[in-house]
Amino acid sequence: GCVFFVDTSMGLEGEGHSMSQALGSEDDSLHQHRILLREHGARVVDNFNASCTHVLTNRAGENSDVDNMMMSTSDFCPAKVVSPAWAQACIRAGIRIPETAHDGISPAVFSADSDRHILSGVVACLSGFDAEERANITEKVQRHGGEMRCELTDKVTHLIAHTLRGAKVRRVINCPRETPPHLVPLLWLERSIADGRKEAETGYDPRRGLCASSGTSGDDVRAVVESFGPQIFAGMRFTLGELRVEGDGTVDSVLAGMAQEIREMGGEICEEGEVSFRIDDFNRDPAGAFAVRTCFWVRECCRWRTVEWPTEALDWRGWLFSPMPQHPIAGDGCPYKITLTGYAGVPREVIK
């Protein structure tokens, strides 16, 4: 059932040479590669097309033509890139071993359909990682039977996010938690590999805490949230307006504390220029700011390490993310007296 396209620019030394020698062949040509594949049941085509299941090359990542071809067809033609050494191992073992098996794994422990791979069926996409981190994570996912996608397509089953921000996280944040794509931290991947089994995604989903109307969370939820990166405000510029002063605080202490919280999460405080957010607890002219948010918004973002909020979470939090008039429900010389019934935890504090 395998359909191979053999990279014509593949080097004929190293792995390719070893394959020919190991199989008792003195012919070191591309033609010999094709013959060996056909002898063991594969079909070999001259041109890469949608029917291809494998690309045989020892220059993955070096041949831009092959890489571009694979990237442009990854969604409708999920062909796997394999080396001559992989083909050699399959022929020697007499079975089709997993394409992601690395050199240190014995092919004898795998079944032909790779069911023992702990990430079999996982199609992962990454958000917020640098190039080196992406390469390391990609290698781990593929080694354990998963696939990678650069873009967040309909085939993606898991979005592994470094921080809870960005377009990809924004798209997934309102998806049902029980169905793909799952939103998980790198911690989910690391624990799955360490335990030798795919961990349940719901236990690592930060939306459990974000959407909890009780405002409380167990240690496991806090650990999941804290496994995401803290630099949620990186690249954002803030200006501070009029902030609410409570208790024994002063205006200066409130401003200094808010500036420190923003900087700790990667944000920048500025007085002028292009601004991402103006932090102001009361209705004021935003003076050119992109958006106006309150101190409560900053603190909740820092607490839950996110700037992307599910609609479910905004149902009770969101109305305090935007500034309100000062004393909007005060009576004429006689303030209203309000009693709260049936509210507890953070929602009660928010309403108060």
Secondary structure as UniProt FT lines:
FT   STRAND          3..6
FT   TURN            8..9
FT   HELIX           15..22
FT   TURN            23..24
FT   HELIX           30..39
FT   TURN            40..41
FT   STRAND          43..45
FT   TURN            50..51
FT   STRAND          54..56
FT   TURN            60..62
FT   HELIX           64..72
FT   TURN            73..76
FT   STRAND          80..82
FT   HELIX           84..93
FT   TURN            99..100
FT   TURN            103..104
FT   HELIX           107..109
FT   TURN            112..113
FT   TURN            115..116
FT   TURN            118..121
FT   STRAND          123..127
FT   HELIX           131..143
FT   TURN            144..145
FT   STRAND          147..148
FT   TURN            154..155
FT   STRAND          158..161
FT   HELIX           167..172
FT   TURN            173..174
FT   TURN            177..178
FT   STRAND          182..184
FT   HELIX           186..195
FT   HELIX           201..204
FT   HELIX           207..210
FT   TURN            213..214
FT   HELIX           219..226
FT   TURN            232..235
FT   STRAND          237..240
FT   TURN            247..248
FT   HELIX           251..264
FT   TURN            265..266
FT   STRAND          268..269
FT   STRAND          277..279
FT   TURN            287..288
FT   STRAND          292..293
FT   HELIX           295..304
FT   HELIX           311..317
FT   HELIX           318..320
FT   TURN            328..329
FT   HELIX           345..351
//
